[in-house]
Amino acid sequence: MSTLPVFRWHLAPDGYATRRQLRARDLRPGGQDVAAQLERPRRRGRPPLIAYLYRVDLAKPVRPMTPGRWRAHAAMMRARRTCPECGRDAGYVIPPTLGSCVTCAFPEEQCAA
C-alpha cells in the first residue's frame, strides 16, 4: 500500500479536487481511488481535519437524472414532508428533533394565536 501525498489546507496543486469541488464542475470521482489528502491543523491537540482529493483528469461526468430517479426523489421528499401524526403535507421537511409538524408538536401554542 502506497502512502498518499499530504498537502496543507489551501495548498493543493491544480488537478486535484474534493468531491464537492468535482460536483460543482458536474463531475464525479468515477471509481478512482483517493489520490491525495488535505490536512487542516486544529488547536489544543485535536487531530487535523482531513479532506480527500481526487484527480480531475480521471473524473467522469455526473450521471443524468432519469425519470425513474426523479420519481424516487419526489417520493422521498414527499415522505420527509408528511407528518406521521396528522398525515398532512407540512410544506417543509419535518425536523427529526420534533418527529411531527409544528402544529402537532405544539398544539397549545397554535390555539393561543
FIKE-399285 format. One record per residue (C-alpha): residue in three letters; x, y, z. Coordinates in steps of 0.001 Angstrom, whole numbers. Each point is the difference from the previous one (the first is absolute). Layout:
<atoms>
<atom><aa>ala</aa><u>X</u><v>Y</v><w>Z</w></atom>
...
</atoms>
This chain:
<atoms>
<atom><aa>met</aa><u>0</u><v>0</v><w>0</w></atom>
<atom><aa>ser</aa><u>1497</u><v>3323</v><w>-1046</w></atom>
<atom><aa>thr</aa><u>-374</u><v>3064</v><w>2141</w></atom>
<atom><aa>leu</aa><u>-2083</u><v>2920</v><w>-1199</w></atom>
<atom><aa>pro</aa><u>1541</u><v>3411</v><w>-623</w></atom>
<atom><aa>val</aa><u>-1074</u><v>2390</v><w>2750</w></atom>
<atom><aa>phe</aa><u>-492</u><v>3716</v><w>-646</w></atom>
<atom><aa>arg</aa><u>-706</u><v>2785</v><w>2448</w></atom>
<atom><aa>trp</aa><u>-3339</u><v>1772</v><w>-150</w></atom>
<atom><aa>his</aa><u>-351</u><v>2271</v><w>-3078</w></atom>
<atom><aa>leu</aa><u>3321</u><v>-1233</v><w>-1414</w></atom>
<atom><aa>ala</aa><u>-1081</u><v>-2873</v><w>-2239</w></atom>
<atom><aa>pro</aa><u>1359</u><v>202</v><w>-3553</w></atom>
<atom><aa>asp</aa><u>-2263</u><v>422</v><w>-3017</w></atom>
<atom><aa>gly</aa><u>-1490</u><v>-3183</v><w>-1323</w></atom>
<atom><aa>tyr</aa><u>-1355</u><v>-1217</v><w>3348</w></atom>
<atom><aa>ala</aa><u>-3490</u><v>611</v><w>1374</w></atom>
<atom><aa>thr</aa><u>-2246</u><v>-1142</v><w>2842</w></atom>
<atom><aa>arg</aa><u>-3326</u><v>-1719</v><w>-688</w></atom>
<atom><aa>arg</aa><u>-1844</u><v>3293</v><w>465</w></atom>
<atom><aa>gln</aa><u>2327</u><v>1805</v><w>-2364</w></atom>
<atom><aa>leu</aa><u>-450</u><v>-2744</v><w>-2592</w></atom>
<atom><aa>arg</aa><u>-3783</u><v>210</v><w>380</w></atom>
<atom><aa>ala</aa><u>119</u><v>3777</v><w>-516</w></atom>
<atom><aa>arg</aa><u>1629</u><v>-759</v><w>-3378</w></atom>
<atom><aa>asp</aa><u>-2666</u><v>-2666</v><w>-763</w></atom>
<atom><aa>leu</aa><u>2543</u><v>-2772</v><w>514</w></atom>
<atom><aa>arg</aa><u>259</u><v>-3061</v><w>2264</w></atom>
<atom><aa>pro</aa><u>2996</u><v>-2091</v><w>1125</w></atom>
<atom><aa>gly</aa><u>-1147</u><v>-2838</v><w>-2270</w></atom>
<atom><aa>gly</aa><u>1500</u><v>-2879</v><w>1976</w></atom>
<atom><aa>gln</aa><u>3508</u><v>1386</v><w>328</w></atom>
<atom><aa>asp</aa><u>1849</u><v>-368</v><w>3281</w></atom>
<atom><aa>val</aa><u>841</u><v>2970</v><w>2204</w></atom>
<atom><aa>ala</aa><u>3041</u><v>1693</v><w>-1535</w></atom>
<atom><aa>ala</aa><u>1078</u><v>2278</v><w>2863</w></atom>
<atom><aa>gln</aa><u>-1251</u><v>1631</v><w>3148</w></atom>
<atom><aa>leu</aa><u>-144</u><v>3443</v><w>1556</w></atom>
<atom><aa>glu</aa><u>657</u><v>573</v><w>3670</w></atom>
<atom><aa>arg</aa><u>-1269</u><v>3003</v><w>1895</w></atom>
<atom><aa>pro</aa><u>1729</u><v>369</v><w>3362</w></atom>
<atom><aa>arg</aa><u>-2070</u><v>652</v><w>3097</w></atom>
<atom><aa>arg</aa><u>818</u><v>1329</v><w>3449</w></atom>
<atom><aa>arg</aa><u>318</u><v>-1584</v><w>3426</w></atom>
<atom><aa>gly</aa><u>1361</u><v>-3330</v><w>-1114</w></atom>
<atom><aa>arg</aa><u>-3033</u><v>-962</v><w>-2061</w></atom>
<atom><aa>pro</aa><u>666</u><v>-2105</v><w>-3092</w></atom>
<atom><aa>pro</aa><u>69</u><v>1869</v><w>-3313</w></atom>
<atom><aa>leu</aa><u>-3032</u><v>186</v><w>-2278</w></atom>
<atom><aa>ile</aa><u>528</u><v>-2115</v><w>-3092</w></atom>
<atom><aa>ala</aa><u>-1475</u><v>436</v><w>-3475</w></atom>
<atom><aa>tyr</aa><u>575</u><v>-2585</v><w>-2713</w></atom>
<atom><aa>leu</aa><u>1008</u><v>1133</v><w>-3480</w></atom>
<atom><aa>tyr</aa><u>-664</u><v>-1601</v><w>-3367</w></atom>
<atom><aa>arg</aa><u>1682</u><v>600</v><w>-3341</w></atom>
<atom><aa>val</aa><u>-2091</u><v>2233</v><w>-2244</w></atom>
<atom><aa>asp</aa><u>1362</u><v>-1541</v><w>-3214</w></atom>
<atom><aa>leu</aa><u>-1332</u><v>-3444</v><w>1033</w></atom>
<atom><aa>ala</aa><u>-3404</u><v>1288</v><w>1128</w></atom>
<atom><aa>lys</aa><u>-3092</u><v>-916</v><w>-1989</w></atom>
<atom><aa>pro</aa><u>-3124</u><v>2043</v><w>-757</w></atom>
<atom><aa>val</aa><u>-2895</u><v>-201</v><w>2439</w></atom>
<atom><aa>arg</aa><u>-2636</u><v>-2494</v><w>-1072</w></atom>
<atom><aa>pro</aa><u>-3197</u><v>1717</v><w>-1150</w></atom>
<atom><aa>met</aa><u>-3203</u><v>-366</v><w>2002</w></atom>
<atom><aa>thr</aa><u>-2372</u><v>-2466</v><w>-1646</w></atom>
<atom><aa>pro</aa><u>-3786</u><v>285</v><w>311</w></atom>
<atom><aa>gly</aa><u>48</u><v>-2910</v><w>2470</w></atom>
<atom><aa>arg</aa><u>2578</u><v>1731</v><w>2182</w></atom>
<atom><aa>trp</aa><u>-2047</u><v>3229</v><w>-61</w></atom>
<atom><aa>arg</aa><u>-3100</u><v>-1966</v><w>1130</w></atom>
<atom><aa>ala</aa><u>1980</u><v>-1669</v><w>2786</w></atom>
<atom><aa>his</aa><u>1402</u><v>3359</v><w>1102</w></atom>
<atom><aa>ala</aa><u>-3467</u><v>1581</v><w>35</w></atom>
<atom><aa>ala</aa><u>-1384</u><v>-2927</v><w>2043</w></atom>
<atom><aa>met</aa><u>2865</u><v>282</v><w>2485</w></atom>
<atom><aa>met</aa><u>-538</u><v>3732</v><w>444</w></atom>
<atom><aa>arg</aa><u>-3774</u><v>-473</v><w>331</w></atom>
<atom><aa>ala</aa><u>611</u><v>-2551</v><w>2773</w></atom>
<atom><aa>arg</aa><u>2293</u><v>2452</v><w>1822</w></atom>
<atom><aa>arg</aa><u>-2694</u><v>2720</v><w>-163</w></atom>
<atom><aa>thr</aa><u>-2932</u><v>-2200</v><w>1105</w></atom>
<atom><aa>cys</aa><u>-840</u><v>205</v><w>3706</w></atom>
<atom><aa>pro</aa><u>-354</u><v>-3440</v><w>1621</w></atom>
<atom><aa>glu</aa><u>-2529</u><v>1408</v><w>2516</w></atom>
<atom><aa>cys</aa><u>-2553</u><v>1718</v><w>-2227</w></atom>
<atom><aa>gly</aa><u>1045</u><v>-1366</v><w>-3416</w></atom>
<atom><aa>arg</aa><u>59</u><v>3432</v><w>-1669</w></atom>
<atom><aa>asp</aa><u>2750</u><v>1381</v><w>-2233</w></atom>
<atom><aa>ala</aa><u>1624</u><v>2621</v><w>2225</w></atom>
<atom><aa>gly</aa><u>1557</u><v>1855</v><w>-2947</w></atom>
<atom><aa>tyr</aa><u>3456</u><v>-353</v><w>1570</w></atom>
<atom><aa>val</aa><u>2236</u><v>-2849</v><w>1104</w></atom>
<atom><aa>ile</aa><u>-1123</u><v>-1173</v><w>3450</w></atom>
<atom><aa>pro</aa><u>2839</u><v>546</v><w>2486</w></atom>
<atom><aa>pro</aa><u>1187</u><v>-3337</v><w>1425</w></atom>
<atom><aa>thr</aa><u>271</u><v>1635</v><w>3421</w></atom>
<atom><aa>leu</aa><u>-3770</u><v>625</v><w>34</w></atom>
<atom><aa>gly</aa><u>-1098</u><v>-3147</v><w>-1819</w></atom>
<atom><aa>ser</aa><u>-3180</u><v>1726</v><w>-1175</w></atom>
<atom><aa>cys</aa><u>-1113</u><v>3290</v><w>-1522</w></atom>
<atom><aa>val</aa><u>139</u><v>3114</v><w>2175</w></atom>
<atom><aa>thr</aa><u>-3811</u><v>69</v><w>319</w></atom>
<atom><aa>cys</aa><u>-64</u><v>-3537</v><w>1454</w></atom>
<atom><aa>ala</aa><u>3149</u><v>488</v><w>2111</w></atom>
<atom><aa>phe</aa><u>-1271</u><v>3188</v><w>1665</w></atom>
<atom><aa>pro</aa><u>-3831</u><v>-92</v><w>-110</w></atom>
<atom><aa>glu</aa><u>-454</u><v>2309</v><w>3008</w></atom>
<atom><aa>glu</aa><u>1961</u><v>2834</v><w>-1639</w></atom>
<atom><aa>gln</aa><u>-2057</u><v>-179</v><w>-3204</w></atom>
<atom><aa>cys</aa><u>-3265</u><v>440</v><w>1901</w></atom>
<atom><aa>ala</aa><u>1239</u><v>3067</v><w>1882</w></atom>
<atom><aa>ala</aa><u>756</u><v>1950</v><w>-3178</w></atom>
</atoms>
